[in-house]
Amino acid sequence: MAVSTIEWTEMTWNPTTGCSKISQGCKYCYAEIMTRRLKAMGQEKYSKGFKTVVEHPETLKEPYKWKGRKTVFVNSMSDLFHEDVSLDFIKRVFDVMKDNPQHIFQILTKRSSRLKELNKELTWTNNIWMGVSVEDSEVKYRIKDLQNTTAYIKFLSLEPLIGPLKRLPLKGIDWVIVGGESGFKPREMREEWVQNILDQCTKKNVAFFFKQWGGKNKKAAGRLLNGQTYDEMPYNSNYQEN
Protein backbone atom coordinates (compact mmCIF):
# COMPACT_ATOMS: atom_id res chain seq x y z
CA MET A 1 0.00 0.00 0.00
CA ALA A 2 1.18 3.51 -0.79
CA VAL A 3 -0.55 6.85 -0.31
CA SER A 4 -1.09 8.35 -3.75
CA THR A 5 -0.78 11.89 -5.08
CA ILE A 6 -3.04 10.96 -8.02
CA GLU A 7 -5.99 13.30 -7.74
CA TRP A 8 -8.73 10.74 -8.38
CA THR A 9 -7.67 8.10 -5.85
CA GLU A 10 -6.32 7.78 -2.30
CA MET A 11 -3.74 5.04 -2.51
CA THR A 12 -2.14 2.48 -4.81
CA TRP A 13 -1.83 -1.30 -4.55
CA ASN A 14 0.45 -3.22 -6.90
CA PRO A 15 -0.12 -7.00 -7.01
CA THR A 16 2.02 -7.07 -10.18
CA THR A 17 4.93 -4.98 -11.42
CA GLY A 18 6.41 -4.50 -14.87
CA CYS A 19 4.83 -3.89 -18.25
CA SER A 20 5.49 -3.31 -21.95
CA LYS A 21 4.56 -0.47 -24.29
CA ILE A 22 1.71 -1.01 -26.74
CA SER A 23 0.50 2.42 -27.90
CA GLN A 24 1.40 6.11 -28.09
CA GLY A 25 0.14 6.75 -24.58
CA CYS A 26 3.00 4.58 -23.31
CA LYS A 27 5.78 6.70 -24.82
CA TYR A 28 6.77 8.50 -21.62
CA CYS A 29 5.49 5.91 -19.16
CA TYR A 30 5.43 7.08 -15.55
CA ALA A 31 5.68 3.52 -14.23
CA GLU A 32 8.82 2.85 -16.27
CA ILE A 33 10.54 5.93 -14.85
CA MET A 34 9.47 5.11 -11.29
CA THR A 35 10.55 1.47 -11.63
CA ARG A 36 14.01 2.60 -12.65
CA ARG A 37 14.23 4.84 -9.58
CA LEU A 38 12.90 2.22 -7.17
CA LYS A 39 15.28 -0.42 -8.53
CA ALA A 40 18.20 1.98 -8.06
CA MET A 41 17.04 2.52 -4.47
CA GLY A 42 17.35 -1.22 -3.90
CA GLN A 43 13.66 -2.04 -3.55
CA GLU A 44 13.40 -5.79 -4.07
CA LYS A 45 9.91 -5.62 -5.56
CA TYR A 46 11.31 -3.75 -8.57
CA SER A 47 14.64 -5.58 -8.86
CA LYS A 48 13.76 -7.21 -12.20
CA GLY A 49 13.09 -3.87 -13.86
CA PHE A 50 10.18 -2.59 -15.89
CA LYS A 51 10.23 -4.96 -18.85
CA THR A 52 9.71 -8.08 -16.73
CA VAL A 53 6.18 -8.64 -15.45
CA VAL A 54 6.19 -10.15 -11.96
CA GLU A 55 3.27 -11.41 -9.88
CA HIS A 56 3.54 -10.65 -6.15
CA PRO A 57 1.30 -13.10 -4.22
CA GLU A 58 2.45 -11.67 -0.88
CA THR A 59 0.65 -8.41 -1.65
CA LEU A 60 -2.72 -10.16 -1.74
CA LYS A 61 -2.85 -10.11 2.07
CA GLU A 62 -2.56 -6.32 2.29
CA PRO A 63 -6.17 -5.16 1.69
CA TYR A 64 -7.39 -7.28 4.61
CA LYS A 65 -5.28 -5.10 6.95
CA TRP A 66 -6.35 -1.64 5.77
CA LYS A 67 -8.46 0.31 8.23
CA GLY A 68 -11.49 2.35 7.27
CA ARG A 69 -12.76 2.75 3.71
CA LYS A 70 -10.18 3.31 0.99
CA THR A 71 -10.28 4.23 -2.69
CA VAL A 72 -7.50 2.21 -4.30
CA PHE A 73 -5.85 2.38 -7.71
CA VAL A 74 -4.88 -1.20 -8.57
CA ASN A 75 -1.57 -1.65 -10.41
CA SER A 76 -0.33 1.89 -10.91
CA MET A 77 3.02 0.28 -11.79
CA SER A 78 1.74 -2.39 -14.16
CA ASP A 79 -1.31 -3.61 -16.11
CA LEU A 80 -3.38 -6.35 -14.49
CA PHE A 81 -4.50 -7.58 -17.92
CA HIS A 82 -1.00 -7.83 -19.38
CA GLU A 83 -0.59 -11.07 -21.31
CA ASP A 84 2.16 -12.17 -18.90
CA VAL A 85 -0.17 -12.07 -15.89
CA SER A 86 -1.83 -15.46 -15.46
CA LEU A 87 -5.60 -15.82 -15.37
CA ASP A 88 -5.25 -17.63 -12.06
CA PHE A 89 -3.50 -14.64 -10.50
CA ILE A 90 -6.03 -12.17 -11.94
CA LYS A 91 -8.79 -14.27 -10.37
CA ARG A 92 -6.97 -14.21 -7.04
CA VAL A 93 -6.77 -10.41 -7.20
CA PHE A 94 -10.50 -10.24 -7.95
CA ASP A 95 -11.22 -12.56 -5.02
CA VAL A 96 -9.35 -10.21 -2.70
CA MET A 97 -11.32 -7.22 -3.99
CA LYS A 98 -14.59 -9.15 -3.57
CA ASP A 99 -13.61 -10.04 0.00
CA ASN A 100 -13.09 -6.36 0.89
CA PRO A 101 -16.34 -4.62 -0.09
CA GLN A 102 -15.57 -1.68 2.20
CA HIS A 103 -12.94 -0.48 -0.28
CA ILE A 104 -13.30 0.80 -3.85
CA PHE A 105 -10.80 -0.73 -6.26
CA GLN A 106 -10.04 1.14 -9.50
CA ILE A 107 -8.44 -0.92 -12.28
CA LEU A 108 -7.11 0.65 -15.46
CA THR A 109 -5.90 -1.21 -18.55
CA LYS A 110 -4.72 -0.57 -22.08
CA ARG A 111 -5.23 -4.24 -22.90
CA SER A 112 -8.97 -4.05 -23.42
CA SER A 113 -9.11 -7.06 -25.73
CA ARG A 114 -7.87 -9.35 -22.95
CA LEU A 115 -10.23 -7.66 -20.51
CA LYS A 116 -13.14 -8.47 -22.81
CA GLU A 117 -11.86 -12.00 -23.35
CA LEU A 118 -11.61 -12.74 -19.62
CA ASN A 119 -14.73 -10.86 -18.54
CA LYS A 120 -16.91 -13.94 -18.00
CA GLU A 121 -14.13 -15.66 -16.05
CA LEU A 122 -14.14 -12.94 -13.41
CA THR A 123 -16.46 -12.15 -10.51
CA TRP A 124 -17.46 -8.49 -10.65
CA THR A 125 -18.67 -6.87 -7.44
CA ASN A 126 -19.90 -3.29 -7.23
CA ASN A 127 -16.76 -2.05 -5.46
CA ILE A 128 -14.63 -2.92 -8.52
CA TRP A 129 -14.40 -0.04 -10.98
CA MET A 130 -13.00 -0.93 -14.41
CA GLY A 131 -11.42 1.58 -16.76
CA VAL A 132 -9.52 1.78 -20.02
CA SER A 133 -6.91 4.30 -21.13
CA VAL A 134 -7.69 6.15 -24.36
CA GLU A 135 -5.09 8.70 -25.44
CA ASP A 136 -6.22 9.37 -29.01
CA SER A 137 -8.69 8.22 -31.66
CA GLU A 138 -6.48 5.30 -32.70
CA VAL A 139 -7.41 3.39 -29.56
CA LYS A 140 -11.09 4.30 -29.19
CA TYR A 141 -11.89 0.61 -29.74
CA ARG A 142 -10.90 0.07 -26.11
CA ILE A 143 -14.11 1.82 -25.06
CA LYS A 144 -16.29 -0.72 -26.86
CA ASP A 145 -14.33 -3.56 -25.26
CA LEU A 146 -15.01 -2.02 -21.85
CA GLN A 147 -18.69 -1.58 -22.64
CA ASN A 148 -18.88 -5.30 -23.37
CA THR A 149 -17.86 -6.19 -19.83
CA THR A 150 -20.12 -6.64 -16.81
CA ALA A 151 -18.21 -4.25 -14.56
CA TYR A 152 -20.56 -2.21 -12.36
CA ILE A 153 -18.67 1.06 -12.76
CA LYS A 154 -16.96 1.72 -16.09
CA PHE A 155 -14.62 4.64 -16.62
CA LEU A 156 -12.27 6.19 -19.16
CA SER A 157 -8.85 7.67 -18.49
CA LEU A 158 -8.14 10.05 -21.36
CA GLU A 159 -4.57 10.67 -20.27
CA PRO A 160 -2.20 11.63 -21.66
CA LEU A 161 -4.68 13.20 -24.07
CA ILE A 162 -2.63 13.67 -27.24
CA GLY A 163 -5.39 14.09 -29.82
CA PRO A 164 -9.05 15.08 -30.17
CA LEU A 165 -11.68 12.55 -29.12
CA LYS A 166 -14.91 13.52 -30.79
CA ARG A 167 -18.09 11.43 -30.67
CA LEU A 168 -17.03 9.31 -27.73
CA PRO A 169 -19.30 6.28 -27.26
CA LEU A 170 -20.43 7.01 -23.71
CA LYS A 171 -23.31 4.59 -23.31
CA GLY A 172 -22.79 2.73 -20.05
CA ILE A 173 -19.77 4.84 -19.12
CA ASP A 174 -19.99 6.31 -15.62
CA TRP A 175 -16.88 8.45 -15.37
CA VAL A 176 -14.36 10.23 -17.61
CA ILE A 177 -10.94 11.46 -16.45
CA VAL A 178 -8.95 13.85 -18.66
CA GLY A 179 -5.32 14.86 -18.22
CA GLY A 180 -2.43 16.30 -20.15
CA GLU A 181 1.03 14.79 -20.36
CA SER A 182 3.74 15.94 -17.97
CA GLY A 183 7.50 15.46 -17.90
CA PHE A 184 10.50 16.73 -19.84
CA LYS A 185 9.01 16.40 -23.32
CA PRO A 186 5.23 16.55 -22.88
CA ARG A 187 3.07 16.37 -25.98
CA GLU A 188 0.48 19.06 -26.56
CA MET A 189 -3.05 18.91 -25.20
CA ARG A 190 -5.32 21.57 -26.64
CA GLU A 191 -7.99 23.30 -24.59
CA GLU A 192 -10.61 22.74 -27.28
CA TRP A 193 -10.09 18.97 -27.00
CA VAL A 194 -10.78 19.09 -23.27
CA GLN A 195 -13.77 21.39 -23.67
CA ASN A 196 -15.27 19.11 -26.31
CA ILE A 197 -14.98 16.10 -24.00
CA LEU A 198 -16.55 18.06 -21.14
CA ASP A 199 -19.45 19.02 -23.41
CA GLN A 200 -19.97 15.39 -24.42
CA CYS A 201 -19.98 14.27 -20.78
CA THR A 202 -22.40 17.03 -19.77
CA LYS A 203 -24.78 16.07 -22.57
CA LYS A 204 -24.71 12.38 -21.58
CA ASN A 205 -24.72 13.04 -17.81
CA VAL A 206 -21.34 11.35 -17.31
CA ALA A 207 -19.19 12.36 -14.33
CA PHE A 208 -16.20 14.45 -15.50
CA PHE A 209 -12.86 14.76 -13.72
CA PHE A 210 -10.16 17.10 -15.03
CA LYS A 211 -6.86 15.92 -13.59
CA GLN A 212 -4.27 18.33 -14.98
CA TRP A 213 -3.03 20.44 -17.88
CA GLY A 214 0.37 18.78 -17.54
CA GLY A 215 3.44 20.25 -19.18
CA LYS A 216 6.98 20.56 -17.85
CA ASN A 217 5.67 22.19 -14.67
CA LYS A 218 2.31 20.57 -14.03
CA LYS A 219 1.87 22.24 -10.65
CA ALA A 220 2.20 25.67 -12.21
CA ALA A 221 -0.16 24.73 -15.05
CA GLY A 222 -2.72 23.58 -12.50
CA ARG A 223 -6.05 21.91 -13.18
CA LEU A 224 -8.56 24.69 -13.65
CA LEU A 225 -10.85 24.53 -16.67
CA ASN A 226 -13.20 27.42 -17.37
CA GLY A 227 -11.98 28.93 -14.12
CA GLN A 228 -13.12 26.00 -12.02
CA THR A 229 -12.08 22.57 -10.78
CA TYR A 230 -13.91 19.50 -12.07
CA ASP A 231 -13.78 16.74 -9.46
CA GLU A 232 -16.90 14.77 -10.30
CA MET A 233 -17.00 11.12 -9.23
CA PRO A 234 -19.41 8.37 -10.31
CA TYR A 235 -20.96 7.83 -6.89
CA ASN A 236 -24.34 9.08 -8.04
CA SER A 237 -24.57 6.78 -11.06
CA ASN A 238 -25.07 3.06 -10.62
CA TYR A 239 -22.67 2.65 -7.68
CA GLN A 240 -24.28 1.42 -4.50
CA GLU A 241 -22.81 0.62 -1.12
CA ASN A 242 -22.30 -3.04 -0.43
Stockholm file with secondary structure:
# STOCKHOLM 1.0

chainA/1-242         MAVSTIEWTEMTWNPTTGCSKISQGCKYCYAEIMTRRLKAMGQEKYSKGFKTVVEHPETLKEPYKWKGRKTVFVNSMSDLFHEDVSLDFIKRVFDVMKDNPQHIFQILTKRSSRLKELNKELTWTNNIWMGVSVEDSEVKYRIKDLQNTTAYIKFLSLEPLIGPLKRLPLKGIDWVIVGGESGFKPREMREEWVQNILDQCTKKNVAFFFKQWGGKNKKAAGRLLNGQTYDEMPYNSNYQEN
#=GR chainA/1-242 SS CEECCCTTCSEEECSEEBCCCCSGGGTTCHHHHHHHHHHHTTCGGGTTCSSSCEECGGGGGGGGGCCSCCEEEECTTBCTTCTTSCHHHHHHHHHHHHHCTTSEEEEEESCHHHHHHHGGGSCCCTTEEEEEECCSGGGTHHHHHHHTSCCSEEEEEECSCCSCCCSCCCTTCCEEEEECCBSSSCCCCCHHHHHHHHHHHHHHTCEEEEEECCBSSHHHHCSCBTTBCCBCCGGGTTCCCC
#=GC SS_cons         CEECCCTTCSEEECSEEBCCCCSGGGTTCHHHHHHHHHHHTTCGGGTTCSSSCEECGGGGGGGGGCCSCCEEEECTTBCTTCTTSCHHHHHHHHHHHHHCTTSEEEEEESCHHHHHHHGGGSCCCTTEEEEEECCSGGGTHHHHHHHTSCCSEEEEEECSCCSCCCSCCCTTCCEEEEECCBSSSCCCCCHHHHHHHHHHHHHHTCEEEEEECCBSSHHHHCSCBTTBCCBCCGGGTTCCCC
//
